[in-house]
Amino acid sequence: MTIQATPLDVTIVQGATLDEAWERSFYPYATVVDCDGVVVKKSTGEPAPDVDKVLEDYTGCTATANMIHPLTGAVIETLSTATGEIVLDDATFRLGMDYAATTAFVFGPNAPAWENCSAEVFVTRPTGEREKQYEIFFTLQPKDTP
């Protein structure tokens, strides 16, 4: 089965705690989204029933993600399970940053400041298999923005 990276949009507010969580599930067969936005079985075109979904199992897994500056390609911040910004629990992927971490980001259009960046989240299974599971698109919002 091919793992498809799930796109996520996350807004970081300078000086605020970030705490976002997503439950991950998948179908045990190939699916596509039809023109009406319905998930269908790739082999038959029939709708894929929700009861067929299988919850992710993050037991024993680790994860890392590098926030990449859009202009320079430099790593802005590394997020990981080892340092606590990423938590994997059962089927849940949780992303968190404290006040100090979000305050340290420099907002602006010119590097090293940034307004938008992206990160690919790689999950490593206990077997050593590494999967790109999420692609996060971050927007930085200055703390004085209402």
C-alpha positions as CSV (number, residue, x, y, z in Angstrom):
1,M,0.0,0.0,0.0
2,T,1.3,3.5,-0.9
3,I,1.2,6.0,1.9
4,Q,-0.1,9.4,0.8
5,A,1.1,12.4,2.7
6,T,-1.8,14.3,4.2
7,P,-1.7,18.1,3.6
8,L,-2.2,20.2,6.8
9,D,-2.6,24.0,7.1
10,V,-1.4,25.3,10.5
11,T,-1.3,28.9,11.7
12,I,1.3,29.8,14.3
13,V,0.6,32.9,16.3
14,Q,3.8,34.5,17.8
15,G,3.7,34.4,21.5
16,A,0.9,31.8,21.7
17,T,1.0,28.1,22.5
18,L,0.3,25.9,19.5
19,D,-1.5,22.6,20.1
20,E,-3.0,20.9,17.1
21,A,-4.0,17.2,16.7
22,W,-5.2,15.0,13.9
23,E,-6.4,11.4,13.9
24,R,-5.0,9.4,10.9
25,S,-6.8,6.6,9.2
26,F,-6.6,4.9,5.9
27,Y,-8.4,2.4,3.7
28,P,-6.8,-1.1,3.2
29,Y,-7.1,-0.7,-0.5
30,A,-6.4,2.0,-3.2
31,T,-8.7,4.9,-3.2
32,V,-9.2,8.1,-5.2
33,V,-11.3,11.2,-4.8
34,D,-13.9,11.6,-7.5
35,C,-14.9,14.9,-9.1
36,D,-17.7,15.3,-6.5
37,G,-15.2,15.0,-3.6
38,V,-16.2,11.4,-2.7
39,V,-13.6,8.8,-1.7
40,V,-14.1,5.8,-4.0
41,K,-12.4,2.5,-4.5
42,K,-9.8,2.9,-7.3
43,S,-10.5,-0.6,-8.7
44,T,-14.3,-0.2,-9.0
45,G,-15.3,3.5,-8.6
46,E,-17.7,2.5,-5.8
47,P,-17.8,4.7,-2.7
48,A,-15.4,3.6,0.0
49,P,-17.4,3.1,3.1
50,D,-16.2,4.6,6.4
51,V,-16.5,1.2,8.1
52,D,-13.6,0.1,6.0
53,K,-11.2,2.7,7.4
54,V,-8.4,1.5,9.6
55,L,-6.9,3.7,12.3
56,E,-3.2,4.3,12.2
57,D,-1.1,2.6,14.9
58,Y,1.8,4.8,16.0
59,T,2.9,2.4,18.7
60,G,6.7,2.5,19.0
61,C,7.0,5.1,16.2
62,T,9.1,8.3,16.1
63,A,8.7,11.4,13.9
64,T,10.7,14.3,12.6
65,A,10.0,17.4,10.5
66,N,12.1,20.3,9.3
67,M,10.4,23.6,8.9
68,I,12.0,24.9,5.6
69,H,12.4,28.6,4.7
70,P,10.6,29.2,1.4
71,L,13.3,31.5,0.0
72,T,16.6,30.2,1.3
73,G,15.8,26.5,1.9
74,A,17.3,26.8,5.3
75,V,15.9,24.9,8.3
76,I,13.9,27.3,10.5
77,E,13.2,24.7,13.2
78,T,13.3,20.9,13.6
79,L,10.3,19.3,15.2
80,S,10.4,15.8,16.6
81,T,9.1,13.3,19.0
82,A,12.6,13.3,20.6
83,T,12.2,17.0,21.6
84,G,8.5,16.9,22.3
85,E,7.0,19.1,19.6
86,I,5.5,16.0,17.9
87,V,3.6,13.4,19.9
88,L,2.3,10.2,18.4
89,D,-0.4,8.5,20.4
90,D,-2.4,5.6,19.1
91,A,-3.8,7.0,15.8
92,T,-3.2,10.7,16.8
93,F,-0.5,13.0,15.5
94,R,-0.1,16.0,17.8
95,L,1.9,19.1,17.0
96,G,2.8,21.5,19.8
97,M,5.0,24.5,20.5
98,D,5.2,26.6,23.6
99,Y,5.2,30.4,24.1
100,A,9.0,30.6,23.9
101,A,9.2,28.7,20.7
102,T,6.6,30.7,18.9
103,T,7.9,34.0,20.2
104,A,11.4,33.2,18.8
105,F,10.1,33.1,15.2
106,V,10.8,36.3,13.3
107,F,7.9,37.5,11.2
108,G,8.6,39.3,7.9
109,P,9.1,39.0,4.1
110,N,13.0,38.9,4.2
111,A,15.1,36.1,5.3
112,P,15.8,35.0,8.0
113,A,12.3,36.2,8.8
114,W,9.4,34.4,7.3
115,E,5.6,34.5,6.8
116,N,5.0,31.1,5.4
117,C,7.0,27.8,5.3
118,S,6.4,24.1,4.9
119,A,7.5,20.9,6.5
120,E,7.4,17.2,5.6
121,V,6.7,14.9,8.5
122,F,8.5,11.6,8.4
123,V,7.3,8.8,10.7
124,T,9.8,6.0,11.4
125,R,8.2,2.6,12.3
126,P,9.8,0.3,14.9
127,T,11.0,-1.8,11.9
128,G,13.0,1.2,10.6
129,E,10.7,1.8,7.7
130,R,10.3,5.6,7.1
131,E,7.1,7.1,5.7
132,K,6.3,10.7,4.7
133,Q,2.9,11.0,6.3
134,Y,2.1,14.8,6.4
135,E,3.0,17.9,4.5
136,I,2.4,20.9,6.7
137,F,2.0,24.4,5.4
138,F,2.6,26.9,8.1
139,T,1.5,30.5,8.3
140,L,3.2,32.8,10.9
141,Q,0.9,35.4,12.3
142,P,2.5,38.3,14.3
143,K,1.3,38.5,17.9
144,D,0.0,42.1,17.4
145,T,-2.4,41.0,14.6
146,P,-6.0,40.9,15.9
